Amino acid sequence: MIVTFYSSITKYTGGDKSFTPKTHPTLRGLLEELGENYGESFKAFLLGSETCIILINGKGIMLSGGLDSPLEPGDKIDILPFVDAG
């Protein structure tokens, strides 16, 4: 499993563009590990309203169970900043 961070999100990761986590059964567990690794400001950013988009294998998490989305060892997780074109 690999997590890729895009664009302005790297300011919360200390410049890291990717992270290889422990295997987690759900997205919620993965986000907990990311919060522990990158700190509370990163965790607050991830869980904030409309601040980022999380994709599992190219699909939005709302299509796979939200925070309870199941994860497999070979999954690719992308975390992108939410962009407001308005």
PDB file with SEQRES, HELIX, SHEET and CRYST1 records, atoms N, CA, C and O in Angstrom:
SEQRES   1 A   86  MET ILE VAL THR PHE TYR SER SER ILE THR LYS TYR THR          
SEQRES   2 A   86  GLY GLY ASP LYS SER PHE THR PRO LYS THR HIS PRO THR          
SEQRES   3 A   86  LEU ARG GLY LEU LEU GLU GLU LEU GLY GLU ASN TYR GLY          
SEQRES   4 A   86  GLU SER PHE LYS ALA PHE LEU LEU GLY SER GLU THR CYS          
SEQRES   5 A   86  ILE ILE LEU ILE ASN GLY LYS GLY ILE MET LEU SER GLY          
SEQRES   6 A   86  GLY LEU ASP SER PRO LEU GLU PRO GLY ASP LYS ILE ASP          
SEQRES   7 A   86  ILE LEU PRO PHE VAL ASP ALA GLY                              
HELIX    1 AA1 SER A    7  LYS A   11  5                                   5    
HELIX    2 AA2 LEU A   27  TYR A   38  1                                  12    
HELIX    3 AA3 GLU A   40  LEU A   47  1                                   8    
HELIX    4 AA4 ILE A   61  LEU A   63  5                                   3    
HELIX    5 AA5 GLY A   66  ASP A   68  5                                   3    
SHEET    1 AA1 5 SER A  18  PHE A  19  0                                        
SHEET    2 AA1 5 ILE A   2  PHE A   5 -1                                        
SHEET    3 AA1 5 LYS A  76  PRO A  81  1                                        
SHEET    4 AA1 5 CYS A  52  ILE A  56 -1                                        
SHEET    5 AA1 5 LYS A  59  GLY A  60 -1                                        
CRYST1    1.000    1.000    1.000  90.00  90.00  90.00 P 1           1          
ATOM      1  N   MET A   1       0.852  -1.172   0.000  1.00  0.00           N  
ATOM      2  CA  MET A   1       0.000   0.000   0.000  1.00  0.00           C  
ATOM      3  C   MET A   1       0.896   1.232   0.000  1.00  0.00           C  
ATOM      4  O   MET A   1       1.923   1.271   0.678  1.00  0.00           O  
ATOM      5  N   ILE A   2       0.496   2.222  -0.760  1.00  0.00           N  
ATOM      6  CA  ILE A   2       1.226   3.492  -0.765  1.00  0.00           C  
ATOM      7  C   ILE A   2       0.228   4.638  -0.753  1.00  0.00           C  
ATOM      8  O   ILE A   2      -0.816   4.589  -1.403  1.00  0.00           O  
ATOM      9  N   VAL A   3       0.577   5.670   0.005  1.00  0.00           N  
ATOM     10  CA  VAL A   3      -0.220   6.893   0.061  1.00  0.00           C  
ATOM     11  C   VAL A   3       0.579   7.969  -0.655  1.00  0.00           C  
ATOM     12  O   VAL A   3       1.759   8.164  -0.366  1.00  0.00           O  
ATOM     13  N   THR A   4      -0.059   8.671  -1.592  1.00  0.00           N  
ATOM     14  CA  THR A   4       0.596   9.751  -2.317  1.00  0.00           C  
ATOM     15  C   THR A   4      -0.081  11.064  -1.962  1.00  0.00           C  
ATOM     16  O   THR A   4      -1.307  11.175  -1.998  1.00  0.00           O  
ATOM     17  N   PHE A   5       0.735  12.065  -1.617  1.00  0.00           N  
ATOM     18  CA  PHE A   5       0.240  13.400  -1.276  1.00  0.00           C  
ATOM     19  C   PHE A   5       0.505  14.332  -2.449  1.00  0.00           C  
ATOM     20  O   PHE A   5       1.582  14.292  -3.044  1.00  0.00           O  
ATOM     21  N   TYR A   6      -0.464  15.163  -2.782  1.00  0.00           N  
ATOM     22  CA  TYR A   6      -0.348  16.065  -3.925  1.00  0.00           C  
ATOM     23  C   TYR A   6      -0.391  17.522  -3.503  1.00  0.00           C  
ATOM     24  O   TYR A   6      -1.062  17.897  -2.541  1.00  0.00           O  
ATOM     25  N   SER A   7       0.343  18.329  -4.250  1.00  0.00           N  
ATOM     26  CA  SER A   7       0.269  19.782  -4.196  1.00  0.00           C  
ATOM     27  C   SER A   7       0.485  20.321  -2.780  1.00  0.00           C  
ATOM     28  O   SER A   7       1.436  19.936  -2.101  1.00  0.00           O  
ATOM     29  N   SER A   8      -0.399  21.206  -2.346  1.00  0.00           N  
ATOM     30  CA  SER A   8      -0.234  21.915  -1.075  1.00  0.00           C  
ATOM     31  C   SER A   8      -0.318  21.008   0.147  1.00  0.00           C  
ATOM     32  O   SER A   8       0.028  21.435   1.249  1.00  0.00           O  
ATOM     33  N   ILE A   9      -0.763  19.782  -0.017  1.00  0.00           N  
ATOM     34  CA  ILE A   9      -0.849  18.870   1.129  1.00  0.00           C  
ATOM     35  C   ILE A   9       0.537  18.577   1.685  1.00  0.00           C  
ATOM     36  O   ILE A   9       0.674  18.282   2.872  1.00  0.00           O  
ATOM     37  N   THR A  10       1.559  18.651   0.851  1.00  0.00           N  
ATOM     38  CA  THR A  10       2.911  18.358   1.332  1.00  0.00           C  
ATOM     39  C   THR A  10       3.392  19.350   2.388  1.00  0.00           C  
ATOM     40  O   THR A  10       4.361  19.068   3.092  1.00  0.00           O  
ATOM     41  N   LYS A  11       2.742  20.495   2.514  1.00  0.00           N  
ATOM     42  CA  LYS A  11       3.140  21.415   3.592  1.00  0.00           C  
ATOM     43  C   LYS A  11       2.775  20.841   4.960  1.00  0.00           C  
ATOM     44  O   LYS A  11       3.353  21.243   5.970  1.00  0.00           O  
ATOM     45  N   TYR A  12       1.828  19.910   5.004  1.00  0.00           N  
ATOM     46  CA  TYR A  12       1.449  19.245   6.250  1.00  0.00           C  
ATOM     47  C   TYR A  12       2.277  17.984   6.498  1.00  0.00           C  
ATOM     48  O   TYR A  12       2.258  17.436   7.600  1.00  0.00           O  
ATOM     49  N   THR A  13       2.999  17.527   5.483  1.00  0.00           N  
ATOM     50  CA  THR A  13       3.776  16.285   5.603  1.00  0.00           C  
ATOM     51  C   THR A  13       5.277  16.547   5.694  1.00  0.00           C  
ATOM     52  O   THR A  13       6.073  15.613   5.597  1.00  0.00           O  
ATOM     53  N   GLY A  14       5.662  17.782   5.876  1.00  0.00           N  
ATOM     54  CA  GLY A  14       7.076  18.113   5.938  1.00  0.00           C  
ATOM     55  C   GLY A  14       7.773  17.919   4.601  1.00  0.00           C  
ATOM     56  O   GLY A  14       8.981  17.687   4.548  1.00  0.00           O  
ATOM     57  N   GLY A  15       7.006  18.014   3.519  1.00  0.00           N  
ATOM     58  CA  GLY A  15       7.565  17.867   2.188  1.00  0.00           C  
ATOM     59  C   GLY A  15       7.468  16.460   1.611  1.00  0.00           C  
ATOM     60  O   GLY A  15       7.753  16.249   0.433  1.00  0.00           O  
ATOM     61  N   ASP A  16       7.065  15.497   2.438  1.00  0.00           N  
ATOM     62  CA  ASP A  16       6.916  14.129   1.933  1.00  0.00           C  
ATOM     63  C   ASP A  16       5.838  14.083   0.858  1.00  0.00           C  
ATOM     64  O   ASP A  16       4.765  14.666   1.015  1.00  0.00           O  
ATOM     65  N   LYS A  17       6.133  13.390  -0.229  1.00  0.00           N  
ATOM     66  CA  LYS A  17       5.156  13.227  -1.311  1.00  0.00           C  
ATOM     67  C   LYS A  17       4.500  11.857  -1.279  1.00  0.00           C  
ATOM     68  O   LYS A  17       3.505  11.625  -1.965  1.00  0.00           O  
ATOM     69  N   SER A  18       5.055  10.947  -0.483  1.00  0.00           N  
ATOM     70  CA  SER A  18       4.439   9.628  -0.356  1.00  0.00           C  
ATOM     71  C   SER A  18       4.773   9.030   1.005  1.00  0.00           C  
ATOM     72  O   SER A  18       5.682   9.479   1.702  1.00  0.00           O  
ATOM     73  N   PHE A  19       4.011   8.009   1.354  1.00  0.00           N  
ATOM     74  CA  PHE A  19       4.158   7.350   2.647  1.00  0.00           C  
ATOM     75  C   PHE A  19       3.744   5.897   2.469  1.00  0.00           C  
ATOM     76  O   PHE A  19       2.723   5.605   1.846  1.00  0.00           O  
ATOM     77  N   THR A  20       4.541   4.989   3.018  1.00  0.00           N  
ATOM     78  CA  THR A  20       4.193   3.568   2.989  1.00  0.00           C  
ATOM     79  C   THR A  20       3.767   3.173   4.400  1.00  0.00           C  
ATOM     80  O   THR A  20       4.610   3.017   5.284  1.00  0.00           O  
ATOM     81  N   PRO A  21       2.468   3.014   4.611  1.00  0.00           N  
ATOM     82  CA  PRO A  21       1.964   2.722   5.956  1.00  0.00           C  
ATOM     83  C   PRO A  21       2.008   1.239   6.280  1.00  0.00           C  
ATOM     84  O   PRO A  21       2.284   0.401   5.422  1.00  0.00           O  
ATOM     85  N   LYS A  22       1.727   0.937   7.555  1.00  0.00           N  
ATOM     86  CA  LYS A  22       1.451  -0.435   7.943  1.00  0.00           C  
ATOM     87  C   LYS A  22       0.144  -0.815   7.241  1.00  0.00           C  
ATOM     88  O   LYS A  22      -0.600   0.065   6.808  1.00  0.00           O  
ATOM     89  N   THR A  23      -0.130  -2.072   7.128  1.00  0.00           N  
ATOM     90  CA  THR A  23      -1.384  -2.505   6.524  1.00  0.00           C  
ATOM     91  C   THR A  23      -2.529  -2.257   7.497  1.00  0.00           C  
ATOM     92  O   THR A  23      -2.444  -2.632   8.666  1.00  0.00           O  
ATOM     93  N   HIS A  24      -3.585  -1.637   7.025  1.00  0.00           N  
ATOM     94  CA  HIS A  24      -4.768  -1.361   7.834  1.00  0.00           C  
ATOM     95  C   HIS A  24      -5.993  -1.938   7.154  1.00  0.00           C  
ATOM     96  O   HIS A  24      -6.091  -1.913   5.927  1.00  0.00           O  
ATOM     97  N   PRO A  25      -6.932  -2.461   7.939  1.00  0.00           N  
ATOM     98  CA  PRO A  25      -8.140  -3.014   7.329  1.00  0.00           C  
ATOM     99  C   PRO A  25      -9.097  -1.949   6.796  1.00  0.00           C  
ATOM    100  O   PRO A  25      -9.911  -2.237   5.919  1.00  0.00           O  
ATOM    101  N   THR A  26      -9.009  -0.716   7.318  1.00  0.00           N  
ATOM    102  CA  THR A  26      -9.916   0.342   6.863  1.00  0.00           C  
ATOM    103  C   THR A  26      -9.175   1.663   6.678  1.00  0.00           C  
ATOM    104  O   THR A  26      -8.076   1.859   7.196  1.00  0.00           O  
ATOM    105  N   LEU A  27      -9.802   2.551   5.935  1.00  0.00           N  
ATOM    106  CA  LEU A  27      -9.258   3.891   5.731  1.00  0.00           C  
ATOM    107  C   LEU A  27      -9.130   4.626   7.062  1.00  0.00           C  
ATOM    108  O   LEU A  27      -8.173   5.375   7.262  1.00  0.00           O  
ATOM    109  N   ARG A  28     -10.065   4.426   7.960  1.00  0.00           N  
ATOM    110  CA  ARG A  28     -10.024   5.086   9.275  1.00  0.00           C  
ATOM    111  C   ARG A  28      -8.713   4.758  10.002  1.00  0.00           C  
ATOM    112  O   ARG A  28      -8.082   5.658  10.558  1.00  0.00           O  
ATOM    113  N   GLY A  29      -8.298   3.502  10.006  1.00  0.00           N  
ATOM    114  CA  GLY A  29      -7.046   3.097  10.643  1.00  0.00           C  
ATOM    115  C   GLY A  29      -5.836   3.735   9.978  1.00  0.00           C  
ATOM    116  O   GLY A  29      -4.892   4.148  10.651  1.00  0.00           O  
ATOM    117  N   LEU A  30      -5.872   3.812   8.655  1.00  0.00           N  
ATOM    118  CA  LEU A  30      -4.787   4.464   7.922  1.00  0.00           C  
ATOM    119  C   LEU A  30      -4.695   5.937   8.288  1.00  0.00           C  
ATOM    120  O   LEU A  30      -3.598   6.448   8.514  1.00  0.00           O  
ATOM    121  N   LEU A  31      -5.827   6.626   8.350  1.00  0.00           N  
ATOM    122  CA  LEU A  31      -5.811   8.052   8.691  1.00  0.00           C  
ATOM    123  C   LEU A  31      -5.300   8.275  10.107  1.00  0.00           C  
ATOM    124  O   LEU A  31      -4.645   9.281  10.377  1.00  0.00           O  
ATOM    125  N   GLU A  32      -5.594   7.346  11.014  1.00  0.00           N  
ATOM    126  CA  GLU A  32      -5.056   7.442  12.376  1.00  0.00           C  
ATOM    127  C   GLU A  32      -3.526   7.363  12.351  1.00  0.00           C  
ATOM    128  O   GLU A  32      -2.847   8.134  13.028  1.00  0.00           O  
ATOM    129  N   GLU A  33      -2.995   6.427  11.566  1.00  0.00           N  
ATOM    130  CA  GLU A  33      -1.535   6.308  11.462  1.00  0.00           C  
ATOM    131  C   GLU A  33      -0.924   7.566  10.848  1.00  0.00           C  
ATOM    132  O   GLU A  33       0.113   8.044  11.310  1.00  0.00           O  
ATOM    133  N   LEU A  34      -1.564   8.103   9.806  1.00  0.00           N  
ATOM    134  CA  LEU A  34      -1.052   9.334   9.192  1.00  0.00           C  
ATOM    135  C   LEU A  34      -1.060  10.475  10.196  1.00  0.00           C  
ATOM    136  O   LEU A  34      -0.118  11.266  10.241  1.00  0.00           O  
ATOM    137  N   GLY A  35      -2.123  10.571  11.008  1.00  0.00           N  
ATOM    138  CA  GLY A  35      -2.196  11.605  12.035  1.00  0.00           C  
ATOM    139  C   GLY A  35      -1.097  11.455  13.069  1.00  0.00           C  
ATOM    140  O   GLY A  35      -0.510  12.445  13.505  1.00  0.00           O  
ATOM    141  N   GLU A  36      -0.815  10.214  13.464  1.00  0.00           N  
ATOM    142  CA  GLU A  36       0.262   9.970  14.424  1.00  0.00           C  
ATOM    143  C   GLU A  36       1.617  10.319  13.817  1.00  0.00           C  
ATOM    144  O   GLU A  36       2.489  10.848  14.506  1.00  0.00           O  
ATOM    145  N   ASN A  37       1.795  10.028  12.543  1.00  0.00           N  
ATOM    146  CA  ASN A  37       3.074  10.267  11.882  1.00  0.00           C  
ATOM    147  C   ASN A  37       3.304  11.750  11.586  1.00  0.00           C  
ATOM    148  O   ASN A  37       4.413  12.251  11.773  1.00  0.00           O  
ATOM    149  N   TYR A  38       2.277  12.448  11.130  1.00  0.00           N  
ATOM    150  CA  TYR A  38       2.447  13.833  10.684  1.00  0.00           C  
ATOM    151  C   TYR A  38       1.873  14.878  11.640  1.00  0.00           C  
ATOM    152  O   TYR A  38       2.025  16.074  11.391  1.00  0.00           O  
ATOM    153  N   GLY A  39       1.223  14.466  12.715  1.00  0.00           N  
ATOM    154  CA  GLY A  39       0.780  15.402  13.733  1.00  0.00           C  
ATOM    155  C   GLY A  39      -0.684  15.813  13.626  1.00  0.00           C  
ATOM    156  O   GLY A  39      -1.386  15.501  12.664  1.00  0.00           O  
ATOM    157  N   GLU A  40      -1.097  16.520  14.652  1.00  0.00           N  
ATOM    158  CA  GLU A  40      -2.500  16.915  14.784  1.00  0.00           C  
ATOM    159  C   GLU A  40      -2.968  17.877  13.695  1.00  0.00           C  
ATOM    160  O   GLU A  40      -4.121  17.801  13.270  1.00  0.00           O  
ATOM    161  N   SER A  41      -2.101  18.783  13.232  1.00  0.00           N  
ATOM    162  CA  SER A  41      -2.532  19.727  12.194  1.00  0.00           C  
ATOM    163  C   SER A  41      -2.835  18.989  10.889  1.00  0.00           C  
ATOM    164  O   SER A  41      -3.763  19.353  10.168  1.00  0.00           O  
ATOM    165  N   PHE A  42      -2.052  17.954  10.590  1.00  0.00           N  
ATOM    166  CA  PHE A  42      -2.317  17.148   9.402  1.00  0.00           C  
ATOM    167  C   PHE A  42      -3.627  16.386   9.558  1.00  0.00           C  
ATOM    168  O   PHE A  42      -4.437  16.334   8.633  1.00  0.00           O  
ATOM    169  N   LYS A  43      -3.828  15.800  10.725  1.00  0.00           N  
ATOM    170  CA  LYS A  43      -5.059  15.048  10.991  1.00  0.00           C  
ATOM    171  C   LYS A  43      -6.277  15.961  10.901  1.00  0.00           C  
ATOM    172  O   LYS A  43      -7.291  15.585  10.313  1.00  0.00           O  
ATOM    173  N   ALA A  44      -6.185  17.152  11.478  1.00  0.00           N  
ATOM    174  CA  ALA A  44      -7.295  18.101  11.404  1.00  0.00           C  
ATOM    175  C   ALA A  44      -7.570  18.506   9.965  1.00  0.00           C  
ATOM    176  O   ALA A  44      -8.725  18.660   9.569  1.00  0.00           O  
ATOM    177  N   PHE A  45      -6.510  18.681   9.182  1.00  0.00           N  
ATOM    178  CA  PHE A  45      -6.676  19.022   7.770  1.00  0.00           C  
ATOM    179  C   PHE A  45      -7.387  17.898   7.032  1.00  0.00           C  
ATOM    180  O   PHE A  45      -8.313  18.155   6.263  1.00  0.00           O  
ATOM    181  N   LEU A  46      -6.967  16.653   7.255  1.00  0.00           N  
ATOM    182  CA  LEU A  46      -7.574  15.509   6.572  1.00  0.00           C  
ATOM    183  C   LEU A  46      -9.058  15.376   6.871  1.00  0.00           C  
ATOM    184  O   LEU A  46      -9.854  15.063   5.986  1.00  0.00           O  
ATOM    185  N   LEU A  47      -9.420  15.614   8.111  1.00  0.00           N  
ATOM    186  CA  LEU A  47     -10.805  15.395   8.522  1.00  0.00           C  
ATOM    187  C   LEU A  47     -11.663  16.647   8.444  1.00  0.00           C  
ATOM    188  O   LEU A  47     -12.844  16.610   8.790  1.00  0.00           O  
ATOM    189  N   GLY A  48     -11.078  17.768   7.988  1.00  0.00           N  
ATOM    190  CA  GLY A  48     -11.831  19.009   7.855  1.00  0.00           C  
ATOM    191  C   GLY A  48     -12.847  18.936   6.729  1.00  0.00           C  
ATOM    192  O   GLY A  48     -12.742  18.097   5.834  1.00  0.00           O  
ATOM    193  N   SER A  49     -13.804  19.798   6.781  1.00  0.00           N  
ATOM    194  CA  SER A  49     -14.865  19.827   5.777  1.00  0.00           C  
ATOM    195  C   SER A  49     -14.349  20.374   4.453  1.00  0.00           C  
ATOM    196  O   SER A  49     -13.910  21.521   4.373  1.00  0.00           O  
ATOM    197  N   GLU A  50     -14.407  19.541   3.412  1.00  0.00           N  
ATOM    198  CA  GLU A  50     -14.054  19.941   2.048  1.00  0.00           C  
ATOM    199  C   GLU A  50     -12.641  20.490   1.910  1.00  0.00           C  
ATOM    200  O   GLU A  50     -12.414  21.428   1.145  1.00  0.00           O  
ATOM    201  N   THR A  51     -11.686  19.915   2.642  1.00  0.00           N  
ATOM    202  CA  THR A  51     -10.309  20.387   2.514  1.00  0.00           C  
ATOM    203  C   THR A  51      -9.473  19.484   1.619  1.00  0.00           C  
ATOM    204  O   THR A  51      -8.459  19.915   1.071  1.00  0.00           O  
ATOM    205  N   CYS A  52      -9.894  18.235   1.468  1.00  0.00           N  
ATOM    206  CA  CYS A  52      -9.133  17.337   0.612  1.00  0.00           C  
ATOM    207  C   CYS A  52     -10.036  16.261   0.011  1.00  0.00           C  
ATOM    208  O   CYS A  52     -11.166  16.041   0.447  1.00  0.00           O  
ATOM    209  N   ILE A  53      -9.497  15.612  -0.991  1.00  0.00           N  
ATOM    210  CA  ILE A  53     -10.172  14.510  -1.659  1.00  0.00           C  
ATOM    211  C   ILE A  53      -9.301  13.276  -1.452  1.00  0.00           C  
ATOM    212  O   ILE A  53      -8.091  13.320  -1.672  1.00  0.00           O  
ATOM    213  N   ILE A  54      -9.914  12.185  -1.032  1.00  0.00           N  
ATOM    214  CA  ILE A  54      -9.183  10.942  -0.826  1.00  0.00           C  
ATOM    215  C   ILE A  54      -9.711   9.917  -1.822  1.00  0.00           C  
ATOM    216  O   ILE A  54     -10.912   9.660  -1.907  1.00  0.00           O  
ATOM    217  N   LEU A  55      -8.782   9.343  -2.570  1.00  0.00           N  
ATOM    218  CA  LEU A  55      -9.132   8.325  -3.555  1.00  0.00           C  
ATOM    219  C   LEU A  55      -8.470   7.002  -3.182  1.00  0.00           C  
ATOM    220  O   LEU A  55      -7.320   6.978  -2.745  1.00  0.00           O  
ATOM    221  N   ILE A  56      -9.192   5.920  -3.356  1.00  0.00           N  
ATOM    222  CA  ILE A  56      -8.641   4.584  -3.186  1.00  0.00           C  
ATOM    223  C   ILE A  56      -8.666   3.933  -4.562  1.00  0.00           C  
ATOM    224  O   ILE A  56      -9.731   3.693  -5.132  1.00  0.00           O  
ATOM    225  N   ASN A  57      -7.489   3.653  -5.079  1.00  0.00           N  
ATOM    226  CA  ASN A  57      -7.367   3.080  -6.423  1.00  0.00           C  
ATOM    227  C   ASN A  57      -8.134   3.901  -7.459  1.00  0.00           C  
ATOM    228  O   ASN A  57      -8.779   3.352  -8.352  1.00  0.00           O  
ATOM    229  N   GLY A  58      -8.049   5.225  -7.322  1.00  0.00           N  
ATOM    230  CA  GLY A  58      -8.643   6.134  -8.297  1.00  0.00           C  
ATOM    231  C   GLY A  58     -10.119   6.423  -8.106  1.00  0.00           C  
ATOM    232  O   GLY A  58     -10.706   7.147  -8.910  1.00  0.00           O  
ATOM    233  N   LYS A  59     -10.741   5.876  -7.059  1.00  0.00           N  
ATOM    234  CA  LYS A  59     -12.171   6.084  -6.830  1.00  0.00           C  
ATOM    235  C   LYS A  59     -12.391   6.808  -5.511  1.00  0.00           C  
ATOM    236  O   LYS A  59     -11.705   6.544  -4.524  1.00  0.00           O  
ATOM    237  N   GLY A  60     -13.358   7.728  -5.502  1.00  0.00           N  
ATOM    238  CA  GLY A  60     -13.692   8.464  -4.288  1.00  0.00           C  
ATOM    239  C   GLY A  60     -14.140   7.532  -3.180  1.00  0.00           C  
ATOM    240  O   GLY A  60     -14.776   6.509  -3.434  1.00  0.00           O  
ATOM    241  N   ILE A  61     -13.808   7.888  -1.958  1.00  0.00           N  
ATOM    242  CA  ILE A  61     -14.107   7.003  -0.829  1.00  0.00           C  
ATOM    243  C   ILE A  61     -15.597   6.857  -0.555  1.00  0.00           C  
ATOM    244  O   ILE A  61     -16.011   5.877   0.064  1.00  0.00           O  
ATOM    245  N   MET A  62     -16.397   7.790  -0.991  1.00  0.00           N  
ATOM    246  CA  MET A  62     -17.836   7.671  -0.760  1.00  0.00           C  
ATOM    247  C   MET A  62     -18.430   6.526  -1.574  1.00  0.00           C  
ATOM    248  O   MET A  62     -19.528   6.058  -1.272  1.00  0.00           O  
ATOM    249  N   LEU A  63     -17.720   6.075  -2.595  1.00  0.00           N  
ATOM    250  CA  LEU A  63     -18.191   4.949  -3.399  1.00  0.00           C  
ATOM    251  C   LEU A  63     -17.808   3.604  -2.784  1.00  0.00           C  
ATOM    252  O   LEU A  63     -18.285   2.556  -3.220  1.00  0.00           O  
ATOM    253  N   SER A  64     -16.941   3.641  -1.766  1.00  0.00           N  
ATOM    254  CA  SER A  64     -16.456   2.379  -1.203  1.00  0.00           C  
ATOM    255  C   SER A  64     -16.682   2.229   0.292  1.00  0.00           C  
ATOM    256  O   SER A  64     -16.223   1.252   0.883  1.00  0.00           O  
ATOM    257  N   GLY A  65     -17.377   3.173   0.918  1.00  0.00           N  
ATOM    258  CA  GLY A  65     -17.660   3.026   2.349  1.00  0.00           C  
ATOM    259  C   GLY A  65     -17.167   4.144   3.225  1.00  0.00           C  
ATOM    260  O   GLY A  65     -17.173   4.006   4.448  1.00  0.00           O  
ATOM    261  N   GLY A  66     -16.735   5.262   2.642  1.00  0.00           N  
ATOM    262  CA  GLY A  66     -16.275   6.397   3.450  1.00  0.00           C  
ATOM    263  C   GLY A  66     -15.071   6.027   4.296  1.00  0.00           C  
ATOM    264  O   GLY A  66     -14.171   5.337   3.819  1.00  0.00           O  
ATOM    265  N   LEU A  67     -15.041   6.474   5.541  1.00  0.00           N  
ATOM    266  CA  LEU A  67     -13.907   6.199   6.426  1.00  0.00           C  
ATOM    267  C   LEU A  67     -13.791   4.716   6.764  1.00  0.00           C  
ATOM    268  O   LEU A  67     -12.733   4.254   7.193  1.00  0.00           O  
ATOM    269  N   ASP A  68     -14.875   3.975   6.573  1.00  0.00           N  
ATOM    270  CA  ASP A  68     -14.840   2.543   6.844  1.00  0.00           C  
ATOM    271  C   ASP A  68     -14.529   1.725   5.590  1.00  0.00           C  
ATOM    272  O   ASP A  68     -14.716   0.509   5.579  1.00  0.00           O  
ATOM    273  N   SER A  69     -14.059   2.387   4.543  1.00  0.00           N  
ATOM    274  CA  SER A  69     -13.684   1.693   3.312  1.00  0.00           C  
ATOM    275  C   SER A  69     -12.620   0.646   3.621  1.00  0.00           C  
ATOM    276  O   SER A  69     -11.632   0.954   4.288  1.00  0.00           O  
ATOM    277  N   PRO A  70     -12.803  -0.579   3.151  1.00  0.00           N  
ATOM    278  CA  PRO A  70     -11.787  -1.604   3.378  1.00  0.00           C  
ATOM    279  C   PRO A  70     -10.554  -1.350   2.521  1.00  0.00           C  
ATOM    280  O   PRO A  70     -10.654  -0.854   1.398  1.00  0.00           O  
ATOM    281  N   LEU A  71      -9.401  -1.692   3.059  1.00  0.00           N  
ATOM    282  CA  LEU A  71      -8.132  -1.516   2.341  1.00  0.00           C  
ATOM    283  C   LEU A  71      -7.429  -2.856   2.191  1.00  0.00           C  
ATOM    284  O   LEU A  71      -7.543  -3.739   3.042  1.00  0.00           O  
ATOM    285  N   GLU A  72      -6.705  -2.985   1.092  1.00  0.00           N  
ATOM    286  CA  GLU A  72      -5.910  -4.180   0.805  1.00  0.00           C  
ATOM    287  C   GLU A  72      -4.443  -3.765   0.680  1.00  0.00           C  
ATOM    288  O   GLU A  72      -4.162  -2.609   0.367  1.00  0.00           O  
ATOM    289  N   PRO A  73      -3.507  -4.680   0.919  1.00  0.00           N  
ATOM    290  CA  PRO A  73      -2.079  -4.331   0.873  1.00  0.00           C  
ATOM    291  C   PRO A  73      -1.617  -3.651  -0.417  1.00  0.00           C  
ATOM    292  O   PRO A  73      -0.711  -2.821  -0.354  1.00  0.00           O  
ATOM    293  N   GLY A  74      -2.185  -3.955  -1.569  1.00  0.00           N  
ATOM    294  CA  GLY A  74      -1.742  -3.367  -2.830  1.00  0.00           C  
ATOM    295  C   GLY A  74      -2.448  -2.084  -3.221  1.00  0.00           C  
ATOM    296  O   GLY A  74      -2.220  -1.570  -4.316  1.00  0.00           O  
ATOM    297  N   ASP A  75      -3.302  -1.553  -2.353  1.00  0.00           N  
ATOM    298  CA  ASP A  75      -4.070  -0.356  -2.697  1.00  0.00           C  
ATOM    299  C   ASP A  75      -3.187   0.872  -2.840  1.00  0.00           C  
ATOM    300  O   ASP A  75      -2.136   0.988  -2.210  1.00  0.00           O  
ATOM    301  N   LYS A  76      -3.647   1.785  -3.688  1.00  0.00           N  
ATOM    302  CA  LYS A  76      -3.005   3.084  -3.884  1.00  0.00           C  
ATOM    303  C   LYS A  76      -3.965   4.137  -3.367  1.00  0.00           C  
ATOM    304  O   LYS A  76      -5.090   4.250  -3.853  1.00  0.00           O  
ATOM    305  N   ILE A  77      -3.522   4.913  -2.377  1.00  0.00           N  
ATOM    306  CA  ILE A  77      -4.336   5.965  -1.775  1.00  0.00           C  
ATOM    307  C   ILE A  77      -3.770   7.303  -2.226  1.00  0.00           C  
ATOM    308  O   ILE A  77      -2.583   7.574  -2.045  1.00  0.00           O  
ATOM    309  N   ASP A  78      -4.627   8.144  -2.817  1.00  0.00           N  
ATOM    310  CA  ASP A  78      -4.221   9.487  -3.238  1.00  0.00           C  
ATOM    311  C   ASP A  78      -4.944  10.503  -2.375  1.00  0.00           C  
ATOM    312  O   ASP A  78      -6.155  10.407  -2.176  1.00  0.00           O  
ATOM    313  N   ILE A  79      -4.203  11.481  -1.859  1.00  0.00           N  
ATOM    314  CA  ILE A  79      -4.788  12.562  -1.069  1.00  0.00           C  
ATOM    315  C   ILE A  79      -4.469  13.859  -1.797  1.00  0.00           C  
ATOM    316  O   ILE A  79      -3.313  14.263  -1.915  1.00  0.00           O  
ATOM    317  N   LEU A  80      -5.533  14.502  -2.285  1.00  0.00           N  
ATOM    318  CA  LEU A  80      -5.399  15.722  -3.096  1.00  0.00           C  
ATOM    319  C   LEU A  80      -6.116  16.884  -2.415  1.00  0.00           C  
ATOM    320  O   LEU A  80      -7.113  16.677  -1.722  1.00  0.00           O  
ATOM    321  N   PRO A  81      -5.619  18.098  -2.606  1.00  0.00           N  
ATOM    322  CA  PRO A  81      -6.333  19.246  -2.033  1.00  0.00           C  
ATOM    323  C   PRO A  81      -7.637  19.483  -2.786  1.00  0.00           C  
ATOM    324  O   PRO A  81      -7.717  19.293  -3.999  1.00  0.00           O  
ATOM    325  N   PHE A  82      -8.648  19.900  -2.044  1.00  0.00           N  
ATOM    326  CA  PHE A  82      -9.920  20.287  -2.650  1.00  0.00           C  
ATOM    327  C   PHE A  82      -9.709  21.640  -3.315  1.00  0.00           C  
ATOM    328  O   PHE A  82      -9.152  22.553  -2.707  1.00  0.00           O  
ATOM    329  N   VAL A  83     -10.146  21.768  -4.544  1.00  0.00           N  
ATOM    330  CA  VAL A  83      -9.963  23.012  -5.288  1.00  0.00           C  
ATOM    331  C   VAL A  83     -11.317  23.646  -5.530  1.00  0.00           C  
ATOM    332  O   VAL A  83     -12.225  23.014  -6.069  1.00  0.00           O  
ATOM    333  N   ASP A  84     -11.443  24.893  -5.130  1.00  0.00           N  
ATOM    334  CA  ASP A  84     -12.682  25.636  -5.347  1.00  0.00           C  
ATOM    335  C   ASP A  84     -12.477  26.545  -6.534  1.00  0.00           C  
ATOM    336  O   ASP A  84     -11.720  27.513  -6.464  1.00  0.00           O  
ATOM    337  N   ALA A  85     -13.151  26.234  -7.623  1.00  0.00           N  
ATOM    338  CA  ALA A  85     -13.000  27.031  -8.847  1.00  0.00           C  
ATOM    339  C   ALA A  85     -13.897  28.256  -8.844  1.00  0.00           C  
ATOM    340  O   ALA A  85     -13.888  29.031  -9.801  1.00  0.00           O  
ATOM    341  N   GLY A  86     -14.673  28.442  -7.778  1.00  0.00           N  
ATOM    342  CA  GLY A  86     -15.623  29.555  -7.727  1.00  0.00           C  
ATOM    343  C   GLY A  86     -14.986  30.768  -7.280  1.00  0.00           C  
ATOM    344  O   GLY A  86     -15.640  31.807  -7.178  1.00  0.00           O  
TER     345      GLY A  86                                                      
END                                                                             
